[in-house]
Protein backbone atom coordinates (compact mmCIF):
# COMPACT_ATOMS: atom_id res chain seq x y z
CA UNK A 1 0.00 0.00 0.00
CA UNK A 2 1.47 3.34 -1.04
CA UNK A 3 1.52 6.45 1.24
CA UNK A 4 -1.41 8.07 -0.58
CA UNK A 5 -3.62 5.06 0.12
CA UNK A 6 -2.55 5.13 3.78
CA UNK A 7 -3.43 8.82 4.05
CA UNK A 8 -6.84 8.23 2.52
CA UNK A 9 -7.51 5.27 4.80
CA UNK A 10 -6.54 7.19 7.96
CA UNK A 11 -9.46 8.77 9.85
CA UNK A 12 -9.88 12.53 9.37
CA UNK A 13 -9.49 14.53 12.57
CA UNK A 14 -11.63 17.67 12.97
CA UNK A 15 -9.28 20.48 14.10
CA UNK A 16 -11.76 23.37 13.98
CA UNK A 17 -11.74 25.97 16.77
CA UNK A 18 -15.06 24.75 18.11
CA UNK A 19 -13.86 21.13 18.24
CA UNK A 20 -10.63 22.15 19.97
CA UNK A 21 -12.66 24.03 22.58
CA UNK A 22 -15.30 21.33 23.06
CA UNK A 23 -12.80 18.50 23.59
CA UNK A 24 -10.52 20.47 25.91
CA UNK A 25 -10.32 19.75 29.63
CA UNK A 26 -12.80 21.65 31.83
CA UNK A 27 -10.01 23.77 33.34
CA UNK A 28 -8.77 24.71 29.88
CA UNK A 29 -12.35 25.55 28.87
CA UNK A 30 -12.68 27.88 31.85
CA UNK A 31 -9.40 29.56 30.92
CA UNK A 32 -10.56 30.00 27.33
CA UNK A 33 -13.94 31.41 28.39
CA UNK A 34 -12.23 33.84 30.76
CA UNK A 35 -9.85 35.02 28.07
CA UNK A 36 -12.65 35.43 25.53
CA UNK A 37 -14.60 37.46 28.10
CA UNK A 38 -11.50 39.57 28.81
CA UNK A 39 -11.06 40.17 25.08
CA UNK A 40 -14.68 41.33 24.72
CA UNK A 41 -14.27 43.62 27.77
CA UNK A 42 -11.04 44.95 26.28
CA UNK A 43 -12.64 45.81 22.94
CA UNK A 44 -15.60 47.49 24.64
CA UNK A 45 -13.16 49.76 26.52
CA UNK A 46 -11.17 50.47 23.36
CA UNK A 47 -14.27 51.50 21.42
CA UNK A 48 -15.68 53.55 24.31
CA UNK A 49 -12.41 55.40 24.94
CA UNK A 50 -11.75 56.01 21.25
CA UNK A 51 -15.15 57.67 20.91
CA UNK A 52 -14.59 59.63 24.14
CA UNK A 53 -11.21 60.97 23.07
CA UNK A 54 -12.53 61.92 19.64
CA UNK A 55 -15.37 63.81 21.30
CA UNK A 56 -12.92 65.40 23.73
CA UNK A 57 -10.72 66.73 20.92
CA UNK A 58 -13.77 68.12 19.15
CA UNK A 59 -15.02 69.82 22.34
CA UNK A 60 -11.59 71.32 23.05
CA UNK A 61 -11.35 72.69 19.53
CA UNK A 62 -14.83 74.22 19.80
CA UNK A 63 -14.07 75.74 23.21
CA UNK A 64 -10.76 77.25 22.11
CA UNK A 65 -12.43 78.73 19.06
CA UNK A 66 -15.05 80.36 21.27
CA UNK A 67 -12.54 81.45 23.91
CA UNK A 68 -10.19 83.20 21.48
CA UNK A 69 -13.01 84.65 19.37
CA UNK A 70 -13.12 87.82 21.45
CA UNK A 71 -16.18 87.00 23.56
CA UNK A 72 -16.11 88.35 27.10
CA UNK A 73 -15.17 85.96 29.87
CA UNK A 74 -18.42 86.72 31.71
CA UNK A 75 -20.54 85.84 28.70
CA UNK A 76 -18.62 82.62 28.07
CA UNK A 77 -18.89 81.69 31.75
CA UNK A 78 -22.66 82.20 31.75
CA UNK A 79 -23.03 79.94 28.73
CA UNK A 80 -20.86 77.15 30.11
CA UNK A 81 -21.79 77.23 33.81
CA UNK A 82 -25.43 76.40 33.03
CA UNK A 83 -24.55 72.98 31.60
CA UNK A 84 -22.17 70.20 32.68
CA UNK A 85 -18.68 71.03 31.46
CA UNK A 86 -15.84 68.63 30.78
CA UNK A 87 -12.18 68.95 29.94
CA UNK A 88 -11.11 72.46 28.90
CA UNK A 89 -14.50 74.01 29.58
CA UNK A 90 -14.41 72.52 33.10
CA UNK A 91 -11.00 74.09 33.70
CA UNK A 92 -12.32 77.46 32.57
CA UNK A 93 -15.51 77.26 34.65
CA UNK A 94 -13.64 76.20 37.80
CA UNK A 95 -11.23 79.13 37.56
CA UNK A 96 -13.97 81.64 36.77
CA UNK A 97 -16.09 80.36 39.67
CA UNK A 98 -13.20 80.97 42.08
CA UNK A 99 -12.67 84.40 40.50
CA UNK A 100 -16.31 85.42 40.93
CA UNK A 101 -16.53 84.10 44.50
CA UNK A 102 -13.55 86.22 45.51
CA UNK A 103 -15.00 89.44 44.11
CA UNK A 104 -18.52 88.68 45.34
CA UNK A 105 -16.93 88.54 48.78
CA UNK A 106 -16.16 92.22 48.49
CA UNK A 107 -12.67 91.73 47.11
CA UNK A 108 -11.17 91.14 50.55
CA UNK A 109 -9.27 87.99 49.45
CA UNK A 110 -7.99 89.24 46.09
CA UNK A 111 -4.36 89.28 47.23
CA UNK A 112 -4.11 85.46 47.29
CA UNK A 113 -6.55 84.93 44.43
CA UNK A 114 -3.86 84.10 41.88
CA UNK A 115 -2.54 81.23 44.01
CA UNK A 116 -6.04 79.88 44.60
CA UNK A 117 -6.86 79.98 40.91
CA UNK A 118 -3.67 78.06 40.10
CA UNK A 119 -4.63 75.46 42.70
CA UNK A 120 -8.15 75.16 41.30
CA UNK A 121 -6.74 74.75 37.79
CA UNK A 122 -4.36 72.01 38.92
CA UNK A 123 -7.09 70.09 40.77
CA UNK A 124 -9.51 70.35 37.85
CA UNK A 125 -6.88 69.16 35.35
CA UNK A 126 -6.05 66.23 37.61
CA UNK A 127 -9.72 65.31 37.91
CA UNK A 128 -10.28 65.51 34.15
CA UNK A 129 -7.14 63.47 33.48
CA UNK A 130 -8.29 60.77 35.89
CA UNK A 131 -11.65 60.66 34.11
CA UNK A 132 -9.91 60.18 30.77
CA UNK A 133 -7.61 57.51 32.20
CA UNK A 134 -10.37 55.51 33.88
CA UNK A 135 -10.50 51.84 32.80
CA UNK A 136 -7.17 52.06 30.98
CA UNK A 137 -5.67 50.05 33.84
CA UNK A 138 -7.93 47.18 32.75
CA UNK A 139 -6.23 47.16 29.34
CA UNK A 140 -2.80 47.13 30.98
CA UNK A 141 -3.82 44.26 33.25
CA UNK A 142 -5.22 42.21 30.38
CA UNK A 143 -2.16 42.88 28.25
CA UNK A 144 0.23 41.71 30.96
CA UNK A 145 -1.74 38.78 32.39
CA UNK A 146 -3.60 37.21 29.44
CA UNK A 147 -0.53 35.43 27.95
CA UNK A 148 0.28 33.86 31.33
CA UNK A 149 -3.31 32.79 31.88
CA UNK A 150 -3.34 31.24 28.41
CA UNK A 151 -0.01 29.54 29.17
CA UNK A 152 -1.52 28.11 32.36
CA UNK A 153 -4.34 26.62 30.28
CA UNK A 154 -1.80 25.20 27.84
CA UNK A 155 0.31 23.61 30.57
CA UNK A 156 -2.78 22.12 32.20
CA UNK A 157 -4.03 20.78 28.87
CA UNK A 158 -0.68 19.21 28.02
CA UNK A 159 -0.52 17.55 31.45
CA UNK A 160 -4.00 16.16 30.89
CA UNK A 161 -3.04 14.92 27.41
CA UNK A 162 0.10 13.18 28.67
CA UNK A 163 -1.91 11.53 31.45
CA UNK A 164 -4.42 10.24 28.89
CA UNK A 165 -1.57 8.95 26.72
CA UNK A 166 -0.05 7.10 29.68
CA UNK A 167 -3.39 5.48 30.50
CA UNK A 168 -4.08 4.41 26.91
CA UNK A 169 -0.41 3.40 26.35
CA UNK A 170 -0.65 4.80 22.82
CA UNK A 171 1.80 7.53 21.87
CA UNK A 172 1.03 7.78 18.16
CA UNK A 173 0.82 11.23 16.61
CA UNK A 174 -2.89 10.79 15.91
CA UNK A 175 -3.48 10.42 19.65
CA UNK A 176 -1.05 13.09 20.84
CA UNK A 177 -1.74 15.87 18.31
CA UNK A 178 -5.38 16.71 19.18
CA UNK A 179 -4.66 17.08 22.89
CA UNK A 180 -1.61 19.26 22.27
CA UNK A 181 -3.56 21.40 19.80
CA UNK A 182 -6.39 21.89 22.30
CA UNK A 183 -3.87 22.99 24.93
CA UNK A 184 -2.03 25.40 22.62
CA UNK A 185 -5.36 26.93 21.63
CA UNK A 186 -5.53 28.48 25.12
CA UNK A 187 -2.24 30.30 24.56
CA UNK A 188 -3.46 31.51 21.17
CA UNK A 189 -6.58 33.01 22.77
CA UNK A 190 -4.41 34.61 25.46
CA UNK A 191 -2.30 36.32 22.81
CA UNK A 192 -5.44 37.30 20.91
CA UNK A 193 -6.62 39.15 24.02
CA UNK A 194 -3.25 40.57 25.08
CA UNK A 195 -1.88 42.01 21.82
CA UNK A 196 -4.80 44.38 21.03
CA UNK A 197 -4.97 45.38 24.71
CA UNK A 198 -1.27 46.33 24.77
CA UNK A 199 -1.41 48.26 21.50
CA UNK A 200 -4.61 50.07 22.51
CA UNK A 201 -3.25 50.89 25.98
CA UNK A 202 -0.16 52.59 24.53
CA UNK A 203 -2.23 54.47 21.94
CA UNK A 204 -4.88 55.62 24.41
CA UNK A 205 -2.30 56.66 27.00
CA UNK A 206 -0.70 58.84 24.34
CA UNK A 207 -4.12 60.42 23.67
CA UNK A 208 -4.53 61.14 27.38
CA UNK A 209 -1.08 62.74 27.51
CA UNK A 210 -1.95 64.98 24.56
CA UNK A 211 -5.22 66.05 26.17
CA UNK A 212 -3.47 66.74 29.48
CA UNK A 213 -0.83 68.86 27.74
CA UNK A 214 -3.55 70.89 26.03
CA UNK A 215 -5.33 71.43 29.36
CA UNK A 216 -2.12 72.51 31.08
CA UNK A 217 -1.20 74.87 28.25
CA UNK A 218 -4.64 76.49 28.35
CA UNK A 219 -4.51 76.70 32.15
CA UNK A 220 -1.18 78.55 31.98
CA UNK A 221 -2.52 81.02 29.42
CA UNK A 222 -5.79 81.57 31.28
CA UNK A 223 -3.98 81.97 34.60
CA UNK A 224 -1.80 84.66 33.04
CA UNK A 225 -4.88 86.50 31.74
CA UNK A 226 -6.55 86.45 35.16
CA UNK A 227 -3.31 87.42 36.88
CA UNK A 228 -3.04 90.54 34.73
CA UNK A 229 -6.62 91.48 35.57
CA UNK A 230 -5.94 90.98 39.27
CA UNK A 231 -2.89 93.25 39.08
CA UNK A 232 -4.96 95.90 37.27
CA UNK A 233 -7.65 95.80 39.96
CA UNK A 234 -5.13 96.00 42.77
CA UNK A 235 -3.42 98.93 41.08
CA UNK A 236 -6.70 100.78 40.54
Legacy VTK file of the C-alpha trace (Angstrom):
# vtk DataFile Version 3.0
C-alpha trace
ASCII
DATASET POLYDATA
POINTS 236 float
0.000 0.000 0.000
1.466 3.340 -1.043
1.521 6.452 1.238
-1.408 8.066 -0.579
-3.617 5.059 0.124
-2.548 5.128 3.775
-3.432 8.823 4.052
-6.839 8.227 2.517
-7.507 5.267 4.796
-6.538 7.193 7.964
-9.463 8.766 9.852
-9.879 12.526 9.374
-9.494 14.531 12.565
-11.628 17.670 12.966
-9.279 20.483 14.098
-11.757 23.374 13.984
-11.743 25.967 16.774
-15.064 24.751 18.113
-13.857 21.131 18.237
-10.634 22.153 19.968
-12.655 24.027 22.578
-15.303 21.332 23.061
-12.804 18.505 23.590
-10.517 20.473 25.908
-10.319 19.749 29.634
-12.799 21.650 31.827
-10.006 23.767 33.338
-8.765 24.715 29.878
-12.349 25.547 28.874
-12.682 27.880 31.848
-9.405 29.561 30.922
-10.558 29.999 27.335
-13.940 31.407 28.388
-12.235 33.844 30.764
-9.845 35.019 28.070
-12.650 35.431 25.533
-14.601 37.459 28.100
-11.504 39.575 28.805
-11.061 40.173 25.084
-14.682 41.332 24.718
-14.271 43.616 27.765
-11.043 44.951 26.280
-12.643 45.809 22.943
-15.601 47.495 24.635
-13.163 49.761 26.520
-11.172 50.466 23.358
-14.271 51.502 21.424
-15.683 53.554 24.308
-12.406 55.399 24.940
-11.746 56.012 21.251
-15.145 57.666 20.905
-14.595 59.627 24.141
-11.212 60.968 23.065
-12.529 61.922 19.637
-15.371 63.808 21.296
-12.917 65.402 23.731
-10.722 66.725 20.922
-13.770 68.120 19.150
-15.017 69.819 22.337
-11.595 71.319 23.047
-11.354 72.690 19.525
-14.827 74.215 19.801
-14.065 75.741 23.209
-10.757 77.252 22.112
-12.430 78.732 19.055
-15.047 80.357 21.267
-12.542 81.450 23.910
-10.191 83.201 21.482
-13.013 84.654 19.365
-13.124 87.823 21.453
-16.177 87.003 23.562
-16.108 88.355 27.102
-15.166 85.956 29.870
-18.417 86.717 31.710
-20.537 85.843 28.696
-18.616 82.625 28.074
-18.886 81.691 31.745
-22.662 82.202 31.750
-23.033 79.941 28.729
-20.855 77.152 30.108
-21.794 77.230 33.805
-25.430 76.403 33.028
-24.551 72.977 31.597
-22.165 70.204 32.684
-18.678 71.028 31.462
-15.844 68.634 30.776
-12.183 68.948 29.940
-11.109 72.457 28.896
-14.504 74.010 29.585
-14.408 72.519 33.100
-10.999 74.089 33.703
-12.318 77.464 32.572
-15.511 77.261 34.648
-13.644 76.197 37.798
-11.228 79.125 37.556
-13.970 81.636 36.768
-16.090 80.363 39.667
-13.203 80.973 42.080
-12.674 84.402 40.498
-16.310 85.425 40.933
-16.528 84.098 44.504
-13.550 86.219 45.512
-14.998 89.445 44.107
-18.519 88.681 45.340
-16.928 88.538 48.784
-16.155 92.219 48.489
-12.672 91.726 47.107
-11.168 91.138 50.554
-9.274 87.994 49.448
-7.988 89.241 46.092
-4.361 89.276 47.233
-4.108 85.457 47.287
-6.551 84.930 44.427
-3.856 84.101 41.879
-2.537 81.225 44.011
-6.045 79.876 44.603
-6.860 79.982 40.907
-3.673 78.065 40.099
-4.631 75.457 42.699
-8.148 75.165 41.300
-6.738 74.751 37.790
-4.359 72.008 38.921
-7.091 70.093 40.768
-9.506 70.355 37.847
-6.883 69.159 35.348
-6.051 66.231 37.613
-9.721 65.306 37.905
-10.279 65.506 34.150
-7.139 63.467 33.476
-8.294 60.771 35.891
-11.648 60.664 34.106
-9.912 60.177 30.767
-7.606 57.513 32.205
-10.369 55.511 33.877
-10.502 51.845 32.798
-7.172 52.055 30.982
-5.666 50.055 33.837
-7.932 47.183 32.747
-6.234 47.164 29.343
-2.804 47.134 30.977
-3.823 44.258 33.251
-5.222 42.206 30.378
-2.155 42.882 28.247
0.228 41.710 30.964
-1.741 38.781 32.386
-3.599 37.215 29.437
-0.529 35.429 27.953
0.284 33.857 31.327
-3.313 32.792 31.883
-3.336 31.243 28.412
-0.014 29.540 29.174
-1.519 28.106 32.356
-4.337 26.618 30.285
-1.800 25.201 27.840
0.311 23.608 30.567
-2.781 22.119 32.202
-4.027 20.778 28.873
-0.683 19.205 28.019
-0.519 17.546 31.448
-4.001 16.160 30.895
-3.036 14.916 27.411
0.097 13.180 28.670
-1.913 11.527 31.449
-4.423 10.244 28.889
-1.565 8.946 26.718
-0.052 7.100 29.681
-3.391 5.475 30.495
-4.076 4.415 26.908
-0.412 3.404 26.345
-0.653 4.802 22.821
1.805 7.534 21.868
1.032 7.776 18.164
0.817 11.230 16.608
-2.889 10.791 15.911
-3.485 10.415 19.646
-1.050 13.085 20.845
-1.736 15.865 18.311
-5.383 16.706 19.178
-4.663 17.085 22.889
-1.607 19.261 22.270
-3.560 21.402 19.797
-6.388 21.886 22.304
-3.871 22.986 24.933
-2.034 25.396 22.622
-5.361 26.928 21.627
-5.535 28.478 25.117
-2.238 30.303 24.558
-3.464 31.512 21.169
-6.583 33.009 22.770
-4.413 34.615 25.464
-2.297 36.320 22.811
-5.439 37.298 20.908
-6.622 39.146 24.023
-3.250 40.566 25.076
-1.877 42.007 21.819
-4.803 44.379 21.032
-4.973 45.381 24.711
-1.275 46.326 24.768
-1.412 48.263 21.503
-4.608 50.072 22.513
-3.252 50.890 25.977
-0.162 52.592 24.531
-2.227 54.468 21.937
-4.883 55.624 24.409
-2.297 56.664 26.998
-0.701 58.843 24.335
-4.121 60.423 23.673
-4.534 61.145 27.384
-1.075 62.741 27.511
-1.946 64.978 24.555
-5.217 66.054 26.173
-3.467 66.745 29.483
-0.827 68.856 27.740
-3.549 70.892 26.033
-5.330 71.432 29.356
-2.123 72.506 31.085
-1.203 74.875 28.246
-4.642 76.488 28.353
-4.514 76.703 32.152
-1.175 78.549 31.983
-2.521 81.022 29.418
-5.785 81.571 31.280
-3.980 81.975 34.604
-1.797 84.659 33.036
-4.879 86.500 31.742
-6.545 86.446 35.156
-3.311 87.416 36.884
-3.037 90.543 34.730
-6.623 91.475 35.569
-5.941 90.980 39.273
-2.894 93.255 39.082
-4.959 95.897 37.273
-7.645 95.798 39.957
-5.127 95.997 42.772
-3.422 98.928 41.085
-6.703 100.777 40.540
LINES 1 237
236 0 1 2 3 4 5 6 7 8 9 10 11 12 13 14 15 16 17 18 19 20 21 22 23 24 25 26 27 28 29 30 31 32 33 34 35 36 37 38 39 40 41 42 43 44 45 46 47 48 49 50 51 52 53 54 55 56 57 58 59 60 61 62 63 64 65 66 67 68 69 70 71 72 73 74 75 76 77 78 79 80 81 82 83 84 85 86 87 88 89 90 91 92 93 94 95 96 97 98 99 100 101 102 103 104 105 106 107 108 109 110 111 112 113 114 115 116 117 118 119 120 121 122 123 124 125 126 127 128 129 130 131 132 133 134 135 136 137 138 139 140 141 142 143 144 145 146 147 148 149 150 151 152 153 154 155 156 157 158 159 160 161 162 163 164 165 166 167 168 169 170 171 172 173 174 175 176 177 178 179 180 181 182 183 184 185 186 187 188 189 190 191 192 193 194 195 196 197 198 199 200 201 202 203 204 205 206 207 208 209 210 211 212 213 214 215 216 217 218 219 220 221 222 223 224 225 226 227 228 229 230 231 232 233 234 235
